[in-house]
Amino acid sequence: MLQADRKWGDAGDLTLSAPGAFNPRVTVLPPFQTLLDEHAADVMGVLRGAVGREDAEDCFQETFLAALRAYPKLDRAENLRGWLFTIAHRKAIDHHRANGRRPLPVAEVAEMAAAPTGEPEPGGEVWALVRALPPKQRAAVALRYACDLPHAEIAAALGCTPEAARRSLHEGMKRLRRELA
């Protein structure tokens, strides 16, 4: 015989509140446009730090397309910001992997792109050094200083413990200080 409040399925889709009565659990998610409006600037900041200004827009679009596809299937709406940062971080990793597979032209010299506004980006040399960091350190520094995230949210985005996120941030900052000195 079934007992009251017994959970069914992996995600707790249905509960038995009384013998014979099933109640589906409904997750209330805000409209996707609201999610986009609230977190677009933060996600773009992380991506600029992780992949650079030139490629950030492409990764941004890929991030929100992936989020839009997965949004209806979300079970919980507790940490949507962290969920978006996780997707952005993984898209940045995909971008770096794809760049590693692209062939490099040897016979000709690469053309230099002109600066879009003529003014240097504030802190441009620092972010160039951030882009040179290893992936985990780069992501930790970008999440901390571009989006002002606490260690727990950085850990959620990176898929590691808060201690590991703190260590990645520390090692990244130590390397940046050494490079800037």
C-alpha positions as CSV (number, residue, x, y, z in Angstrom):
1,M,0.0,0.0,0.0
2,L,1.2,3.5,-0.8
3,Q,1.9,6.0,1.9
4,A,1.0,9.7,1.9
5,D,3.6,12.2,0.6
6,R,5.6,9.5,-1.2
7,K,7.6,11.0,-4.0
8,W,7.5,9.5,-7.5
9,G,10.1,9.7,-10.2
10,D,13.6,11.3,-10.0
11,A,12.5,14.9,-10.0
12,G,9.6,14.5,-7.6
13,D,7.0,15.0,-10.4
14,L,4.0,13.6,-8.5
15,T,3.1,13.3,-4.9
16,L,0.4,11.2,-3.3
17,S,-1.3,13.5,-0.9
18,A,-4.2,11.2,0.0
19,P,-4.8,7.6,-1.1
20,G,-5.7,7.7,-4.8
21,A,-5.2,11.5,-5.3
22,F,-2.1,12.7,-7.3
23,N,-1.1,16.3,-7.4
24,P,1.5,17.4,-10.0
25,R,4.2,19.8,-8.8
26,V,4.3,22.9,-10.9
27,T,7.4,25.0,-11.2
28,V,6.6,28.7,-11.6
29,L,9.2,30.3,-13.9
30,P,9.2,34.0,-14.8
31,P,8.8,34.7,-18.5
32,F,12.0,34.1,-20.5
33,Q,12.1,37.8,-21.6
34,T,12.2,38.9,-18.0
35,L,15.1,36.5,-17.3
36,L,16.9,37.9,-20.4
37,D,16.3,41.5,-19.4
38,E,17.5,40.9,-15.8
39,H,20.7,39.0,-16.5
40,A,21.8,40.0,-20.1
41,A,24.4,42.6,-19.0
42,D,25.9,40.3,-16.4
43,V,26.2,37.3,-18.8
44,M,27.7,39.6,-21.4
45,G,30.2,40.9,-18.9
46,V,31.3,37.3,-18.0
47,L,31.6,36.4,-21.7
48,R,33.7,39.5,-22.5
49,G,36.1,38.5,-19.8
50,A,36.1,34.8,-20.8
51,V,36.3,35.0,-24.6
52,G,37.1,38.7,-25.5
53,R,35.0,41.5,-26.8
54,E,35.0,40.3,-30.4
55,D,33.6,36.8,-29.7
56,A,31.4,37.7,-26.7
57,E,28.3,38.5,-28.8
58,D,28.3,35.1,-30.6
59,C,28.7,33.3,-27.3
60,F,26.0,35.5,-25.8
61,Q,23.6,34.4,-28.5
62,E,24.5,30.8,-28.1
63,T,24.1,31.0,-24.4
64,F,20.5,32.4,-24.5
65,L,19.5,30.1,-27.4
66,A,20.6,27.1,-25.3
67,A,18.8,28.6,-22.2
68,L,15.6,29.2,-24.2
69,R,15.6,25.5,-25.4
70,A,16.1,24.2,-21.9
71,Y,13.9,26.7,-20.0
72,P,10.6,24.8,-20.3
73,K,12.2,21.7,-18.8
74,L,13.6,23.4,-15.7
75,D,12.5,21.8,-12.5
76,R,13.5,24.6,-10.2
77,A,13.5,28.4,-10.4
78,E,15.8,28.9,-7.4
79,N,19.0,30.1,-9.0
80,L,18.3,31.1,-12.5
81,R,21.3,33.5,-12.6
82,G,23.7,30.8,-11.6
83,W,22.1,28.5,-14.2
84,L,22.7,31.2,-16.9
85,F,26.3,31.7,-15.8
86,T,26.8,27.9,-16.0
87,I,25.5,27.9,-19.6
88,A,27.7,30.9,-20.5
89,H,30.8,29.3,-18.9
90,R,30.2,26.1,-20.9
91,K,29.7,28.1,-24.2
92,A,32.9,30.0,-23.5
93,I,34.7,26.6,-23.1
94,D,33.1,25.4,-26.4
95,H,34.4,28.6,-28.0
96,H,37.9,28.0,-26.8
97,R,37.8,24.4,-27.9
98,A,36.6,25.4,-31.4
99,N,39.4,28.0,-31.7
100,G,41.9,25.3,-30.9
101,R,40.7,23.2,-33.8
102,R,40.7,26.0,-36.4
103,P,43.6,25.8,-38.9
104,L,46.1,28.7,-38.7
105,P,47.1,30.2,-42.0
106,V,50.8,30.0,-42.5
107,A,51.4,31.6,-46.0
108,E,49.8,34.9,-45.3
109,V,49.8,37.5,-42.5
110,A,46.6,38.0,-40.5
111,E,44.9,41.4,-40.9
112,M,44.5,43.5,-37.8
113,A,40.9,44.6,-37.0
114,A,40.4,48.3,-36.4
115,A,39.2,49.4,-33.0
116,P,35.4,50.0,-33.1
117,T,35.4,53.5,-31.4
118,G,39.0,54.6,-31.6
119,E,39.2,54.8,-27.8
120,P,40.9,52.1,-25.9
121,E,38.7,49.9,-23.7
122,P,39.0,50.8,-20.0
123,G,41.2,48.1,-18.4
124,G,41.8,46.5,-21.9
125,E,45.3,45.3,-21.1
126,V,44.1,43.7,-17.8
127,W,41.3,41.8,-19.6
128,A,43.8,40.7,-22.3
129,L,45.8,39.2,-19.5
130,V,42.6,37.6,-18.0
131,R,41.9,36.0,-21.4
132,A,45.4,34.4,-21.2
133,L,44.6,32.6,-17.9
134,P,43.7,28.9,-17.8
135,P,39.9,28.4,-18.3
136,K,38.9,27.8,-14.6
137,Q,41.0,30.8,-13.4
138,R,39.7,33.0,-16.3
139,A,36.1,32.1,-15.5
140,A,36.5,32.6,-11.8
141,V,38.2,36.1,-12.2
142,A,35.6,37.2,-14.8
143,L,32.6,36.0,-12.7
144,R,34.0,37.7,-9.5
145,Y,35.1,41.0,-11.0
146,A,32.9,41.5,-14.1
147,C,29.7,40.3,-12.3
148,D,30.6,40.7,-8.6
149,L,29.4,37.2,-7.8
150,P,30.1,35.6,-4.4
151,H,32.2,32.4,-4.2
152,A,29.1,30.2,-3.9
153,E,27.6,31.4,-7.2
154,I,31.0,31.2,-8.9
155,A,31.2,27.6,-7.7
156,A,27.7,26.9,-9.1
157,A,28.6,28.3,-12.5
158,L,31.9,26.4,-12.6
159,G,30.4,23.2,-11.3
160,C,32.8,22.9,-8.4
161,T,32.9,23.5,-4.6
162,P,33.1,27.0,-3.2
163,E,36.6,26.2,-1.9
164,A,37.8,25.2,-5.4
165,A,36.2,28.3,-6.9
166,R,38.0,30.4,-4.2
167,R,41.3,28.7,-5.0
168,S,40.9,29.2,-8.8
169,L,40.2,32.9,-8.2
170,H,43.2,33.2,-5.9
171,E,45.5,31.5,-8.4
172,G,44.2,33.6,-11.2
173,M,44.7,36.9,-9.3
174,K,48.2,35.8,-8.2
175,R,49.1,35.2,-11.8
176,L,47.7,38.5,-12.9
177,R,49.6,40.4,-10.2
178,R,52.8,38.7,-11.3
179,E,52.1,39.6,-15.0
180,L,51.3,43.3,-14.1
181,A,54.3,43.8,-11.8
